[in-house]
Amino acid sequence: MEIQNYINGKFVKPISNDWIDNYCPADGEIYGQIPNSSTADVENAYKAAETAFNDWSQTSIEERSRILIKISELLEANLDRFAEAESKDNGKPIGLAKTIDIPRAASNFRFFGNAITQFSSESHESVGQDAVNFTLRQPIGVVGCISPWNLPLYLFTWKIAPAIAAGNCVVAKPSEITPLTAFLLGEICTEAGLPNGVLNIVHGFGKTTGHAIIEHPNIKAISFTGGTSTGAQIAKIAAPMFKKLSLELGGKNPNIIFADCDYDDMLRTTVRSSFANQGQICLCGSRIFIEKSIYNKFKSDFVEKVKQLKIGHPSNPDTDIGALVSIPHLEKVKSYINFENDEGGTILCGGKQITINGYENGYYFEPTIFEVTNNECRLNQEEIFGPIVTIMPFDDEDNALQMANDIKYGLSATVWTNNLKRTMRMSSKLQAGIVWINTWMLRDLRTPFGGVKASGVGREGGFEALRFFTETKNVCIKY
């Protein structure tokens, strides 16, 4: 299958005719090619966006809203096609793509199609000065959106939808590892009547295509989701150019379990928050801290539940754990298994690459639980982004809080307790942008999303995203 760039409403080949092989994680086979777009391709995408901006920025909010909601409806109508493509491209179970990824992508367009109609300005009457101030929120211009491979269409649309809702035009790059649903989105946008040039999708490596977007002098804002080290490099380039930056980066999230929790609910959710999408979600609770009085019971029950997870081909509706996204990522995950010998951890279950009959070249790895005794070990400090979690007991609330915060990341945290006072204390003191109490991944699209410390800069979601994709101008009138 030949994937092409989507520029000015048309599918086009890369100018250089340079291509990248696209692999299927489930069987390790090449099933298509994508463009290795150059600076020239990015420039063509920028010119299309620049040309479209004057008309799109002046298009009525009602019309922008109508088009975004139409895109949402078309995604829902094509659910099976997009879910199959996402599963094949990423390795995630088809059920996950069908119930989470594609519905959420559709919800992103619907939400921001509605949100833009409620996005209002402020005014302030200066009493005694015979003046009034009011605020304009105007689209920035051409913006760049760069998304990762773990939730391909889900996070791609999370950036694109608010950007175009606010009246901007976009040059977007999906991950070169999972390009298929972004490619298919171009068809949907054309069918929905999105004007040519409003959304332009260029494919290629981050070091070439992504770099060209980031360093382009007239792309005025960058929204990026990905690794912390890549985010740091983007900031080095973009900050001196005074671009607006939204960086949603890595996470190494604590899951803190107190003895007074609703145990069965906690156990079910902890299995999911540990290994959903093969652990390839920045919000997964990969450091599990358990109050000492229930530690041994939890350890036994958790291992038993995880051993019951079915590893299989992503297209099998019974599969719980699909394939990892790529060979390099599989090798990275495998490298952490040496921790058992290097730093004294104990593997309680998993820890091996496995083969699936008929798909022997696929990238499959067992869900793995490590028991550790030192919060400063590599397994507890480095983002693995795979099906590996650690468990460790704690003595009391202060001990749990200290270990949870003793890390460079600060994206999310989960706390399991029925003590209201403890809930309030922990929520206030945890160094994280998102805190879930007695739940995980329960999202309301109106709420701000993002992290602290090395987990990022800025917030996405709700009006926070619309604020990011607009420039604020104050107008003062004396009368």
VEXBA-86754 format. One line per 10 residues: number of its first residue (from 1); for each residue x, y, z of C-alpha. Coordinates in steps of 0.05 Angstrom, whole numbers. Example, Ala and Ser with C-alpha at 12.3 -4.5 7.8 and 13.67 -1.06 7.14 Angstrom:
# VEXBA-86754
1) 246/-90/156  273/-21/143;
# end
This chain:
# VEXBA-86754
1) 0/0/0  27/68/-20  12/123/30  18/194/3  22/264/31  -42/304/36  -27/375/12  -77/427/-10  -133/376/-10  -97/327/-55;
11) -56/264/-45  14/274/-73  79/234/-75  142/263/-42  182/309/-87  245/268/-78  208/202/-91  242/177/-27  202/125/12  202/90/80;
21) 179/18/90  118/10/134  116/-53/178  58/-92/208  76/-106/281  33/-168/284  74/-207/233  136/-164/221  121/-159/147  127/-97/103;
31) 58/-80/78  67/-11/48  110/51/39  104/122/63  137/186/39  203/208/69  183/281/61  236/334/53  240/408/69  210/420/0;
41) 148/379/16  139/416/81  147/482/45  92/462/-4  47/444/54  62/510/87  46/549/24  -20/513/17  -37/528/90  -15/601/83;
51) -59/610/22  -119/579/56  -111/618/120  -143/684/100  -208/651/79  -210/599/135  -195/649/190  -253/691/166  -300/631/158  -358/636/207;
61) -354/597/272  -419/562/253  -389/537/187  -325/514/220  -366/478/272  -409/445/219  -348/417/181  -315/390/244  -379/355/265  -386/326/195;
71) -315/298/201  -335/267/267  -397/235/235  -356/206/178  -305/176/225  -362/142/263  -392/117/198  -324/88/179  -309/59/248  -293/-12/226;
81) -247/10/169  -208/58/213  -204/9/272  -177/-46/227  -125/2/198  -104/26/268  -97/-44/294  -57/-67/234  -11/-7/235  0/-3/311;
91) -7/-75/335  -61/-58/386  -121/-105/395  -177/-91/346  -226/-85/404  -185/-29/435  -182/9/369  -257/0/358  -280/20/428  -227/72/447;
101) -182/100/393  -229/114/335  -289/136/377  -244/184/415  -217/212/349  -289/225/327  -304/256/395  -245/303/388  -275/334/325  -345/336/354;
111) -322/366/420  -281/422/389  -334/434/335  -381/449/392  -330/482/439  -312/536/388  -384/561/389  -377/573/464  -307/602/464  -318/674/485;
121) -279/738/498  -278/779/561  -294/852/571  -278/898/630  -310/965/643  -260/1013/675  -308/1049/722  -288/1121/734  -241/1123/675  -295/1124/620;
131) -263/1065/585  -277/994/567  -228/938/553  -245/876/512  -204/816/491  -199/787/421  -176/716/411  -151/710/340  -123/650/302  -47/647/301;
141) -37/629/227  -2/566/204  13/518/261  51/452/266  23/389/299  67/328/311  37/266/342  64/199/368  53/126/349  19/98/412;
151) -50/128/401  -42/148/328  -109/178/306  -132/193/377  -74/241/391  -67/266/319  -139/292/320  -130/317/392  -84/370/362  -114/382/294;
161) -187/392/316  -176/451/363  -125/483/315  -173/485/256  -233/500/300  -198/563/323  -187/585/251  -115/563/240  -87/523/182  -44/463/198;
171) 18/427/175  15/360/212  62/301/217  39/234/245  90/183/269  126/149/212  114/83/249  38/89/247  17/133/187  -43/96/160;
181) -103/127/196  -74/197/187  -71/182/112  -143/158/113  -164/221/151  -147/262/89  -203/226/51  -252/241/107  -234/315/109  -243/322/34;
191) -311/287/38  -332/332/96  -317/394/55  -257/420/93  -228/472/46  -163/456/10  -101/475/49  -133/480/118  -103/413/138  -39/387/106;
201) -9/320/126  64/305/111  96/238/128  168/223/145  220/217/199  223/265/257  295/283/243  278/306/173  204/321/163  190/339/235;
211) 252/382/239  231/420/177  164/436/209  195/458/275  248/503/244  203/534/191  206/609/204  132/622/189  101/563/226  83/601/289;
221) 65/548/339  84/475/352  41/424/388  81/361/401  68/296/438  126/247/447  188/232/486  220/281/535  288/282/501  255/299/434;
231) 214/353/468  278/384/495  307/387/425  244/419/398  247/472/452  319/488/434  300/502/363  231/534/372  242/577/434  294/625/404;
241) 245/634/345  191/655/395  142/602/373  86/581/419  100/512/447  56/457/475  97/396/494  63/334/522  121/289/540  138/227/580;
251) 109/198/643  128/148/697  64/148/736  52/124/807  -8/80/824  -16/86/900  -60/34/934  -83/42/1006  -113/-15/1047  -181/20/1053;
261) -194/19/978  -250/-19/942  -204/-78/930  -238/-114/873  -249/-50/833  -177/-30/845  -150/-97/822  -189/-98/757  -170/-26/741  -97/-36/760;
271) -90/-93/710  -118/-47/656  -78/15/677  -14/-27/676  -21/-63/609  -73/-28/565  -46/-19/495  14/-63/515  33/-10/567  45/39/510;
281) 5/96/540  39/155/573  -14/152/628  -3/79/648  10/68/722  78/34/715  101/44/788  53/10/835  59/25/909  18/-17/957;
291) 5/-6/1031  45/-58/1069  -15/-90/1105  -46/-114/1038  19/-121/998  24/-197/998  -49/-206/981  -44/-156/924  20/-188/897  -12/-256/894;
301) -78/-232/864  -45/-184/814  2/-238/787  -56/-286/780  -98/-236/741  -40/-215/695  -24/-287/678  -96/-294/652  -86/-239/600  -90/-268/530;
311) -32/-250/484  -50/-256/411  -57/-228/341  -89/-158/344  -145/-179/298  -169/-232/346  -228/-203/386  -206/-243/447  -136/-213/449  -118/-172/511;
321) -45/-159/494  -26/-147/421  41/-133/389  90/-79/407  96/-25/355  164/-39/325  228/-80/329  269/-23/360  216/-13/413  213/-88/427;
331) 289/-88/436  284/-29/484  232/-64/527  273/-129/527  335/-91/551  302/-77/618  295/-151/634  369/-151/651  350/-110/712  335/-175/748;
341) 409/-191/747  438/-120/748  400/-88/806  368/-143/846  295/-140/823  252/-202/820  208/-221/761  142/-246/787  113/-262/719  127/-250/645;
351) 194/-224/621  199/-260/555  189/-247/481  139/-297/454  117/-322/386  46/-331/361  32/-390/315  28/-365/244  58/-298/262  127/-318/286;
361) 160/-253/264  111/-209/303  134/-164/361  101/-198/421  123/-192/494  93/-220/557  63/-171/608  116/-168/662  114/-153/737  177/-136/775;
371) 182/-134/850  232/-80/870  260/-55/935  291/11/913  251/68/884  316/96/853  327/36/808  324/45/732  258/8/728  226/59/773;
381) 260/121/744  261/110/668  202/110/621  199/41/590  133/52/554  118/-22/549  85/-80/586  130/-76/647  108/-52/716  140/-53/785;
391) 108/-65/852  135/-41/919  105/-35/989  100/30/1029  93/42/1104  48/103/1107  20/163/1069  84/204/1075  126/146/1050  80/135/990;
401) 80/209/973  156/215/977  167/156/930  112/179/882  144/248/875  217/225/874  223/225/798  235/274/742  167/262/711  99/289/733;
411) 44/271/684  -8/232/722  -20/194/787  -74/147/812  -94/140/885  -139/85/913  -171/103/980  -238/116/1012  -210/166/1062  -234/235/1041;
421) -182/274/1081  -126/231/1051  -156/242/982  -151/317/990  -81/315/1019  -53/269/965  -87/306/908  -56/371/932  15/344/944  25/297/886;
431) 70/329/833  28/312/772  -16/348/722  -72/296/729  -94/258/791  -145/202/788  -178/179/852  -208/109/851  -206/107/776  -160/112/716;
441) -166/144/647  -234/172/662  -230/233/616  -275/294/607  -253/331/545  -269/398/578  -212/389/628  -140/411/620  -90/357/603  -14/358/612;
451) 43/347/660  94/382/704  170/375/709  198/334/651  128/313/630  115/375/590  98/448/580  28/476/572  -40/443/573  -85/412/520;
461) -159/398/522  -221/442/529  -213/516/525  -139/508/543  -127/481/473  -167/537/441  -127/588/481  -62/557/458  -83/560/385  -103/634/389;
471) -68/699/402  -97/744/455  -105/817/440  -132/869/488  -168/930/460  -179/991/505  -230/1044/484  -238/1109/521  -307/1140/511;
# end
